[in-house]
Amino acid sequence: MIWLARVGVTLAAIFSLAMGLLFWADPMKAGAVLGLTSLNPLGTNSLRADLAAFFLVTFIACTLALLRGKAHWLYGSALVFGLAVFGRFIGIIVDGPPVGIAQPVIIELVLVAILIFGARQLSKPRV
């Protein structure tokens, strides 16, 4: 099971690094992927700073879990993605379900599952 956790956490790390770097490099393109847009330069700066941080924290947590044995860091990232799902459900209740909402919800739920599974498996003592 530990190899499955390592593969899952590695995939979560790669995804998070790619999204974080995309938000740094081209926040408008990255924002468009998530259905976000900027109204002015401050909005573009916020996309670059805040959303890159959201993903890059997960990349760092995954890297620490895999390379330094700090599996407990994965719980924080799982919480962030879990809160994102919670926020999406609030949006669905308040505003109704937008077109395409299933894909980000599924991705975030899968990330939560991978990160919790990884935290539990990678924290087990090795025999």
C-alpha positions in Angstrom: 0.0 0.0 0.0 2.9 2.4 0.7 3.9 2.4 -3.0 0.3 3.3 -4.0 0.5 6.2 -1.5 3.8 7.3 -2.9 2.5 7.3 -6.4 -0.7 9.2 -5.4 1.2 11.8 -3.5 3.7 12.2 -6.3 0.9 12.8 -8.8 -0.7 15.3 -6.4 2.6 17.0 -6.1 3.1 17.2 -9.9 -0.4 18.5 -10.4 0.0 21.1 -7.7 3.4 22.2 -9.0 2.1 22.6 -12.5 -0.9 24.6 -11.4 1.1 26.8 -9.1 3.7 27.6 -11.7 1.0 28.3 -14.3 -0.6 30.8 -12.0 2.8 32.5 -11.5 3.7 32.4 -15.2 0.3 33.2 -16.8 -2.4 34.0 -14.2 -5.0 34.9 -16.8 -4.6 31.5 -18.6 -4.6 29.6 -15.3 -7.6 31.6 -14.1 -9.4 30.7 -17.3 -8.8 27.0 -16.6 -10.7 27.4 -13.4 -13.4 29.9 -14.7 -11.8 32.9 -13.1 -11.0 36.3 -14.7 -9.3 39.5 -13.6 -11.0 42.9 -13.8 -7.8 44.9 -13.3 -4.0 44.6 -12.5 -4.7 44.0 -8.8 -7.0 41.1 -9.7 -4.3 39.6 -11.9 -1.8 40.0 -9.1 -4.2 38.3 -6.7 -4.6 35.4 -9.1 -0.8 35.1 -9.4 -0.2 35.4 -5.6 -3.1 33.7 -3.9 -3.9 30.8 -6.2 -0.3 30.0 -6.9 0.2 29.8 -3.1 -2.9 27.5 -2.8 -1.3 25.0 -5.1 2.4 25.4 -4.2 1.7 24.8 -0.5 0.4 21.3 -1.5 3.4 20.7 -3.7 5.7 21.6 -0.7 3.7 19.4 1.7 3.8 16.5 -0.8 7.6 16.9 -1.2 8.2 17.0 2.5 6.1 13.9 3.0 7.9 12.0 0.3 11.5 13.1 0.9 11.6 14.0 4.5 9.0 11.7 6.1 6.8 14.6 7.1 3.5 12.8 6.2 1.5 14.9 8.7 1.9 17.9 6.4 -0.5 16.2 4.0 -3.4 16.7 6.4 -3.1 20.5 6.0 -3.3 20.3 2.2 -6.2 17.8 2.4 -8.0 20.4 4.7 -7.4 23.2 2.1 -8.9 21.1 -0.7 -11.7 19.9 1.6 -12.6 23.5 2.4 -12.6 24.3 -1.3 -15.2 21.5 -1.9 -17.2 22.9 1.0 -17.1 26.3 -0.6 -18.2 24.9 -3.9 -21.2 23.3 -2.2 -22.1 26.6 -0.5 -22.0 28.1 -4.0 -24.2 25.4 -5.4 -26.8 26.0 -2.6 -26.7 29.8 -2.8 -26.3 30.3 -6.6 -27.3 27.0 -8.1 -24.9 24.6 -9.8 -22.8 26.2 -12.5 -22.0 24.4 -15.8 -18.9 22.2 -15.4 -19.0 22.1 -11.5 -18.6 18.3 -11.4 -15.0 18.3 -12.7 -13.4 20.6 -10.1 -15.4 18.9 -7.3 -14.3 15.5 -8.4 -10.6 16.6 -8.7 -10.7 18.2 -5.3 -12.3 15.2 -3.6 -9.8 12.8 -5.3 -7.0 15.1 -4.0 -8.4 15.0 -0.5 -8.6 11.2 -0.6 -5.1 10.8 -2.0 -3.6 13.2 0.6 -5.3 11.6 3.6 -4.5 8.1 2.3 -0.9 9.3 1.8 -0.7 10.8 5.2 -1.9 7.6 6.9 0.3 5.3 4.8 3.5 7.3 4.8 3.3 7.9 8.6 3.4 4.2 9.3 6.6 2.8 10.7 8.6 0.9 8.1 9.3 -2.7 8.9 
